Amino acid sequence: MKEIGGVEKQKKLVQVVLNEKEVPLLIKDIEGLDYEDTKYKSKEKFEYDKKIILETPWDVSTVLQNKTSKISELVDINLEKNGINDVSAKRIFSALRAKYKSSNQLDDNERAERI
C-alpha cells in the first residue's frame, strides 16, 4: 500500500485516487492495529496478512479501473492482481471499521462507512 508501480505521470493519477480514499491515514491505522483488535485466530496469520497488505505495491491499472470501489475491495483486487491469493483484507478492514465506529469522532464514523 505504500508504493505505486508505473511511470511518474501514472503514479500521480493513482496518488490522487488514493488520497481521496484517505489511504495514507489507513496505512498509519493498519500499522497501529494490534492482534487483539482483530478476529484472527492466529497472531502469525494476522502479522503475515498485515505485512503483505502494507508491502504490496499498487498496480496502476487496478487502481484507475476500480477507483469507485471501496478501499477494502480495491486492496483485495490489487492483491489478486499481484498474484497474492492467500491474503484477504477483510479481517483487517473489519477491525478498522470496528475501531472507527467505536470512536466518538464524527470523521472516524464516516470513515468506517467508506472503507
C-alpha positions as a printed Julia matrix, in Angstrom:
115×3 Matrix{Float64}:
   0.0     0.0     0.0
   2.97    2.29    0.35
   4.41    2.0    -3.16
   2.9     2.64   -6.58
   4.09    0.87   -9.7
   4.21    2.6   -13.1
   5.62    5.75  -14.66
   5.61    9.13  -12.9
   2.5    10.51  -14.63
   0.53    7.37  -13.76
   1.77    7.47  -10.17
   0.4    10.99   -9.77
  -3.05    9.92  -11.0
  -3.07    6.93   -8.67
  -1.92    9.09   -5.75
  -4.91   11.39   -6.28
  -7.3     8.42   -6.09
  -5.55    7.01   -3.01
  -5.57   10.39   -1.26
  -9.3    10.72   -1.89
  -9.75    7.34   -0.2
  -7.57    8.51    2.73
  -5.06    5.71    2.15
  -2.17    7.47    3.95
  -4.29    7.59    7.12
  -5.42    3.99    6.64
  -1.81    2.86    6.29
  -0.98    4.51    9.6
  -4.02    2.91   11.26
  -3.23   -0.53    9.85
   0.35   -0.23   11.09
  -1.0     0.6    14.56
  -3.53   -2.24   14.58
  -2.9    -4.91   17.21
  -3.74   -8.61   17.03
  -6.12   -8.17   19.96
  -8.16   -5.67   17.88
  -8.99   -8.33   15.29
 -10.87  -11.61   14.98
  -7.82  -13.52   13.78
  -7.31  -16.9    15.43
  -3.57  -16.8    14.82
  -1.22  -13.94   15.6
   1.19  -15.19   12.93
  -1.54  -15.05   10.24
  -2.51  -11.54   11.37
   1.1   -10.34   11.17
   1.56  -12.01    7.79
  -1.63  -10.5     6.29
  -0.83   -7.06    7.69
   2.71   -7.2     6.28
   1.57   -8.36    2.83
  -1.2    -5.73    2.65
   1.19   -2.95    3.61
   4.07   -4.09    1.39
   2.2    -4.95   -1.81
   2.67   -2.11   -4.32
  -0.35   -0.57   -6.02
  -0.93   -1.66   -9.59
  -1.74    1.48  -11.62
  -4.36   -0.08  -13.89
  -6.08   -1.81  -10.96
  -6.45    1.43   -9.03
  -7.59    3.5   -12.01
 -10.07    0.86  -13.25
 -11.59    0.39   -9.78
 -11.4     3.92   -8.4
 -15.09    3.91   -7.41
 -14.71    0.74   -5.31
 -14.42    0.79   -1.55
 -10.8     0.75   -0.43
 -11.16   -2.7     1.16
 -12.34   -4.11   -2.2
  -9.6    -2.24   -4.05
  -6.95   -3.74   -1.76
  -8.26   -7.28   -2.41
  -8.33   -6.68   -6.19
  -4.79   -5.28   -6.04
  -3.56   -8.29   -4.04
  -5.06  -10.63   -6.64
  -3.52   -8.64   -9.48
  -0.14   -9.07   -7.77
  -0.67  -12.85   -7.59
  -1.4   -12.96   -3.86
  -4.32  -15.27   -3.18
  -3.7   -16.34    0.41
  -4.37  -12.9     1.94
  -7.7   -11.1     2.27
  -8.08   -7.57    3.56
 -11.49   -8.43    5.0
 -10.43   -9.08    8.62
  -8.02   -6.15    8.75
 -10.65   -3.73    7.45
 -13.34   -5.23    9.71
 -11.12   -4.46   12.69
 -10.55   -0.92   11.39
 -14.3    -0.42   10.89
 -14.96   -1.54   14.46
 -12.25    0.77   15.75
 -13.66    3.72   13.81
 -17.27    3.02   14.79
 -16.36    2.88   18.48
 -14.74    6.3    18.2
 -16.58    9.41   19.34
 -15.19   11.39   16.42
 -17.58   12.02   13.52
 -14.76   11.73   10.95
 -13.97    8.2    12.16
 -17.61    7.11   11.91
 -17.81    8.43    8.35
 -14.51    6.73    7.51
 -15.92    3.41    8.78
 -18.72    3.67    6.23
 -16.33    4.42    3.35
 -13.98    1.51    3.88
